[in-house]
């Protein structure tokens, strides 16, 4: 499980490095199932309705170029989402929630049980103790938060 969690962090780190201008994010909760792990990143940058399509486009293109197979594309105007699968069976997703908050998640395939340490990836926004009560996005970006064409 630890190795799978580290692979999940690498997947999340790679996609977030690809997005320019940079999004500010914090760790969401890590959950451990009977044989799988889910890692989450919560974007704290405000993403305007006008910029959501741009964000999903960048992520979709990067995942396709990385050899991921797109499994679901939800083009909902308010709450769009994309889901994909890596060649080694990791499920990845980006979904837009309330107030344009973006959520990245990686779900591992079934792996051998072990302890799972917290992610060592350095968040670019403040951390929230326990990651249970993360506020709505509260960091302005001249690009990502822009309204209008």
C-alpha positions as CSV (number, residue, x, y, z in Angstrom):
1,X,0.0,0.0,0.0
2,X,2.8,2.4,0.8
3,X,4.4,2.0,-2.7
4,X,1.0,2.5,-4.3
5,X,0.4,5.6,-2.2
6,X,3.8,7.0,-3.3
7,X,2.9,6.2,-7.0
8,X,-0.4,8.1,-6.4
9,X,1.5,11.1,-5.1
10,X,3.8,11.0,-8.2
11,X,0.7,11.0,-10.5
12,X,-0.8,13.9,-8.6
13,X,2.5,15.8,-8.5
14,X,3.0,15.4,-12.3
15,X,-0.4,16.7,-13.3
16,X,-0.2,19.7,-10.9
17,X,3.3,20.6,-12.3
18,X,1.8,20.6,-15.8
19,X,-0.8,23.3,-15.0
20,X,0.3,26.9,-15.6
21,X,-0.2,29.3,-14.1
22,X,0.3,27.2,-10.9
23,X,-2.7,26.2,-8.9
24,X,-2.4,26.4,-5.1
25,X,-3.5,23.1,-3.4
26,X,-3.6,21.4,-0.1
27,X,-3.8,17.7,0.9
28,X,-7.2,16.1,1.1
29,X,-7.7,13.1,3.3
30,X,-5.9,9.8,2.5
31,X,-8.3,6.8,2.8
32,X,-7.3,3.2,3.1
33,X,-9.7,0.4,2.0
34,X,-9.4,-3.3,2.4
35,X,-6.8,-3.4,-0.4
36,X,-6.6,0.1,-1.9
37,X,-5.5,3.6,-1.1
38,X,-7.0,6.9,-2.2
39,X,-4.9,10.1,-2.2
40,X,-6.5,13.5,-2.7
41,X,-5.5,17.1,-3.5
42,X,-7.9,20.0,-3.0
43,X,-7.3,23.1,-5.1
44,X,-7.5,26.3,-3.1
45,X,-7.1,28.6,-6.1
46,X,-10.5,30.1,-7.1
47,X,-11.3,28.8,-10.6
48,X,-14.0,30.9,-12.3
49,X,-16.7,29.3,-14.4
50,X,-15.0,30.8,-17.4
51,X,-11.7,29.0,-16.7
52,X,-13.0,25.5,-15.7
53,X,-13.0,24.3,-19.3
54,X,-9.4,25.4,-19.7
55,X,-8.3,23.5,-16.6
56,X,-10.1,20.3,-17.7
57,X,-8.6,20.7,-21.1
58,X,-5.0,21.0,-19.8
59,X,-5.5,17.9,-17.5
60,X,-7.3,15.8,-20.2
61,X,-4.5,16.5,-22.7
62,X,-1.8,15.7,-20.2
63,X,-3.4,12.5,-19.1
64,X,-3.9,11.4,-22.7
65,X,-0.3,12.2,-23.6
66,X,0.8,10.2,-20.5
67,X,-1.0,7.1,-22.0
68,X,-4.0,7.2,-19.6
69,X,-7.3,5.9,-20.9
70,X,-10.2,8.3,-20.5
71,X,-13.1,6.5,-18.9
72,X,-15.7,9.2,-18.2
73,X,-16.0,12.8,-19.3
74,X,-18.8,14.8,-17.7
75,X,-19.3,18.1,-19.5
76,X,-21.8,19.5,-16.9
77,X,-21.6,23.3,-17.0
78,X,-21.4,23.7,-13.3
79,X,-19.8,20.5,-12.0
80,X,-17.6,19.1,-14.8
81,X,-15.4,16.1,-14.2
82,X,-12.9,13.8,-16.0
83,X,-12.0,10.3,-15.0
84,X,-9.1,8.2,-16.5
85,X,-7.1,5.0,-15.8
86,X,-3.4,4.6,-16.0
87,X,-1.8,1.6,-17.8
88,X,-1.0,0.1,-14.4
89,X,-4.6,0.3,-13.1
90,X,-4.7,3.5,-11.1
91,X,-7.9,5.5,-11.3
92,X,-7.5,9.3,-11.6
93,X,-10.0,12.0,-11.6
94,X,-10.5,15.7,-11.6
95,X,-13.9,17.1,-10.6
96,X,-15.1,20.6,-10.1
97,X,-17.3,21.1,-7.0
98,X,-19.0,24.1,-5.4
99,X,-17.7,27.5,-6.0
100,X,-15.4,26.1,-8.7
101,X,-13.2,24.1,-6.2
102,X,-11.2,21.5,-8.0
103,X,-10.6,18.1,-6.5
104,X,-7.9,15.6,-7.8
105,X,-8.0,12.0,-6.6
106,X,-6.1,8.9,-7.4
107,X,-7.4,5.4,-6.4
108,X,-4.9,2.6,-6.4
109,X,-5.6,-0.9,-7.7
110,X,-5.9,-3.7,-5.1
111,X,-2.4,-4.0,-3.5
112,X,-0.9,-5.9,-0.6
113,X,-1.8,-4.4,2.8
114,X,0.7,-2.3,4.7
115,X,0.9,0.9,6.8
116,X,0.5,4.1,4.7
117,X,2.4,7.2,5.7
118,X,1.3,10.7,5.0
119,X,2.2,12.2,1.7
120,X,5.6,13.8,1.5
121,X,4.6,16.1,-1.4
122,X,4.8,19.7,-0.3
123,X,1.4,21.5,-0.4
124,X,1.4,25.0,-2.0
125,X,-1.5,26.3,0.1
126,X,-2.1,26.1,3.9
127,X,-2.7,22.6,5.4
128,X,-5.9,22.0,7.3
129,X,-5.6,19.8,10.4
130,X,-7.0,16.4,9.7
131,X,-8.1,17.5,6.2
132,X,-11.7,17.1,7.1
133,X,-12.8,20.7,7.1
134,X,-11.1,22.3,4.1
135,X,-12.7,25.6,3.2
136,X,-13.9,26.7,-0.2
137,X,-11.2,28.1,-2.5
138,X,-9.8,31.3,-1.1
139,X,-6.7,32.1,-3.2
140,X,-7.1,34.5,-6.1
141,X,-5.3,34.0,-9.4
142,X,-5.3,36.7,-12.0
143,X,-5.7,34.0,-14.6
144,X,-7.7,31.1,-13.0
145,X,-10.1,33.4,-11.1
146,X,-10.7,35.7,-14.1
147,X,-14.3,36.3,-15.0
148,X,-15.5,37.0,-18.6
149,X,-14.0,36.0,-21.9
